Amino acid sequence: MNNPVKNWRNTKQLHSFLGRQGKLLVWTKVTTAPAGFEYQSPYFTGIIELEDKVRMPIQIIDCEESELKIDLKMKLVIRRLKKPGPSDVIDYAVKATPLK
């Protein structure tokens, strides 16, 4: 079970990432997901370089493999991290989506 206080402390700064933009430097397709993320498999992950030159590893969402290209413009969004259990707190995380 997740600790609600710890969850709140870890996610209270997520709003600072909303809407930030960058470009895709490299990406890969994950076919064997870690425990708790099996339902998302296969999924994409990559490294995004933000406008301020900060690079971050991140999950890529809302796109098909054919859309992924180096230098693709991306924006950061907040999404649910994984499916919560019946008594779990819902975890949120920063993810990247193609800029359309």
C-alpha positions as CSV (number, residue, x, y, z in Angstrom):
1,M,0.0,0.0,0.0
2,N,1.3,3.5,-0.9
3,N,1.7,6.0,1.9
4,P,-0.5,9.1,1.1
5,V,1.8,11.6,2.8
6,K,4.9,10.3,1.0
7,N,3.0,10.3,-2.3
8,W,1.9,13.9,-1.7
9,R,5.4,15.0,-1.0
10,N,6.8,13.3,-4.1
11,T,4.2,14.8,-6.4
12,K,3.6,18.3,-5.2
13,Q,6.2,19.7,-7.6
14,L,4.8,18.0,-10.7
15,H,3.0,21.2,-11.8
16,S,6.3,22.8,-12.6
17,F,6.8,20.3,-15.5
18,L,3.4,21.0,-17.1
19,G,3.6,22.2,-20.7
20,R,7.4,22.2,-20.9
21,Q,8.7,21.4,-24.4
22,G,11.7,19.7,-25.8
23,K,12.9,17.3,-28.5
24,L,13.3,13.6,-28.5
25,L,17.0,12.5,-28.5
26,V,16.7,8.8,-28.5
27,W,13.9,6.3,-27.8
28,T,13.3,2.6,-27.4
29,K,10.4,0.1,-27.1
30,V,10.0,-1.8,-23.9
31,T,8.4,-5.2,-24.4
32,T,9.1,-6.7,-21.0
33,A,7.8,-4.4,-18.4
34,P,8.7,-4.4,-14.7
35,A,6.3,-5.7,-12.1
36,G,3.3,-3.5,-11.8
37,F,3.6,-2.2,-15.3
38,E,2.8,-5.4,-17.3
39,Y,-0.5,-4.0,-18.6
40,Q,1.3,-1.1,-20.3
41,S,3.6,-3.4,-22.3
42,P,4.8,-2.7,-24.9
43,Y,5.5,1.0,-24.3
44,F,8.0,3.6,-25.4
45,T,10.6,5.4,-23.3
46,G,13.3,7.9,-24.3
47,I,15.5,10.8,-23.4
48,I,14.0,14.3,-24.0
49,E,16.1,17.5,-24.1
50,L,14.1,20.4,-22.8
51,E,14.4,23.9,-24.0
52,D,16.8,24.8,-21.2
53,K,19.1,21.9,-22.3
54,V,18.1,19.7,-19.3
55,R,17.9,16.0,-20.4
56,M,15.5,13.6,-18.8
57,P,14.6,10.0,-19.2
58,I,10.8,9.7,-19.7
59,Q,8.0,7.5,-20.8
60,I,6.5,8.4,-24.2
61,I,2.7,8.2,-24.5
62,D,-0.1,8.8,-27.0
63,C,1.8,7.9,-30.1
64,E,2.5,5.1,-32.5
65,E,6.0,3.7,-33.2
66,S,5.9,5.0,-36.7
67,E,5.6,8.6,-35.3
68,L,8.7,8.4,-33.2
69,K,11.7,10.2,-34.8
70,I,14.8,11.8,-33.5
71,D,14.2,15.6,-32.9
72,L,10.5,15.1,-32.7
73,K,9.0,18.0,-30.7
74,M,7.6,16.8,-27.4
75,K,5.7,18.3,-24.5
76,L,5.5,17.1,-20.9
77,V,2.3,16.1,-19.3
78,I,1.1,14.6,-16.0
79,R,-0.4,11.2,-16.1
80,R,-1.2,8.3,-13.8
81,L,1.9,6.2,-13.2
82,K,0.2,2.8,-12.9
83,K,-3.1,1.1,-12.0
84,P,-3.7,1.5,-8.3
85,G,-4.8,-1.4,-6.2
86,P,-8.1,-1.3,-4.3
87,S,-6.5,0.5,-1.3
88,D,-3.7,2.3,-3.0
89,V,-3.2,6.0,-3.5
90,I,-3.1,7.0,-7.2
91,D,0.5,7.9,-8.3
92,Y,1.1,10.5,-10.9
93,A,4.2,11.1,-13.0
94,V,5.6,13.3,-15.7
95,K,5.4,11.7,-19.2
96,A,6.0,13.0,-22.7
97,T,3.7,13.2,-25.7
98,P,4.3,14.4,-29.2
99,L,3.6,18.1,-29.8
100,K,0.7,18.3,-32.2
